[in-house]
Amino acid sequence: MSPSSFRLVAFIRLGRPLFLVGGFVLYGLGAAAAARAGAVIDVWLYLWGQLAVTAFQLMTHYANDYYDFDGDRLNVTPTRWSGGSRVLVAGQIPRGAALLAALALLVVGLGALALLRATGRAGPLATPTFLTMLLLSWEYSAPPLRLHATGFGELTVAAVVTALVPVAGFYLQSPTLVGMAPLLLGLVPLACLQVAMLLAIEFPDAAADAAVGKRTLVVRLGPRLGAVLYVLLIVAAYLALPVLLVRGLPGVVAVAVAVGAPLGVWRIVRVLEGDWREPGRWEGLAFWSVALLVGTSVAELLAFLT
């Protein structure tokens, strides 16, 4: 592989493209819920909105590696899901390239938002929704707020990924908001699984995060209480279903969420047996937590489509 090809591959790895899957699925979930509510999908609005979502998500990945450089450098127990991409730590490309990429993607996202507005078909809340998404995504790891270092990072991710992204997907197709309630109800278990997934990813990073003052929930609570919270969140995702059904969650969506319950129970058992404190099990803990969230999101998407 030539040096230029090697740098290109490293630059792509720096953006952690595998994590983009969630953005596509959850944005599609919002649009599917709008279609179920009677909206006719506007393909151009959908594509420009997806471009904005993906640009802001990639922006967050590049900015996160740039601003978390010191913590990633101290991390001696990284996994494929935690500890950053390892590209900057390994010196494969200059650190400043990550910040430049993040800023360029910010511009791309704003450009997509401007084109959305230029169509004249996006509702008045589209701009504030996407700008809120942008602000929270940037401040997740960037100063002055650095939300992921305050104990609010997990809630920020849940607010953006499992709330604003699907809501944006719905709103672009149905700006009257008629029929949004089932979507909002369906997002409750996804938000629980999202925060649980983040806790799973934070266990391998806890020592390095604490050393550089990054106060994630696992650092603030300690790994043991972090594991307890992980279990409680997965339990809440499924115990909430009867209440959500009463409030109007479509039965087919509830069934779609419940399909993942065996995997959720297995995750609970493994954490109670101590996966959170065994470095050799951190990779699997993170992978299956990601799979639980993404799989449940895909199941909900398919349920709304039916």
Secondary structure, DSSP 8 states (H G I E B T S, - for coil): --HHHHHHHHHHHHT-GGGHHHHHHHHHHHHHHHHHTT----HHHHHHHHHHHHHHHHHHHHHHHHHTHHHHHH-SS--SSSS--STTTTTSS-HHHHHHHHHHHHHHHHHHHHHHHHTT-S-TTHHHHHHHHHHHHHHTTSTTT-GGGTT-HHHHHHHIIIIIHHHHHHHHH-TT-TT-HHHHHHHHHHHHHHHHHHHHHHGGGHHHHHHTT---HHHHH-HHHHHHHHHHHHHHHHHHHHHHHHHT--HHHHHHHHTTHHHHHHHHHHHHTTGGG-GGGHHHHHHHHHHHHHHHHHHHHHHHH-
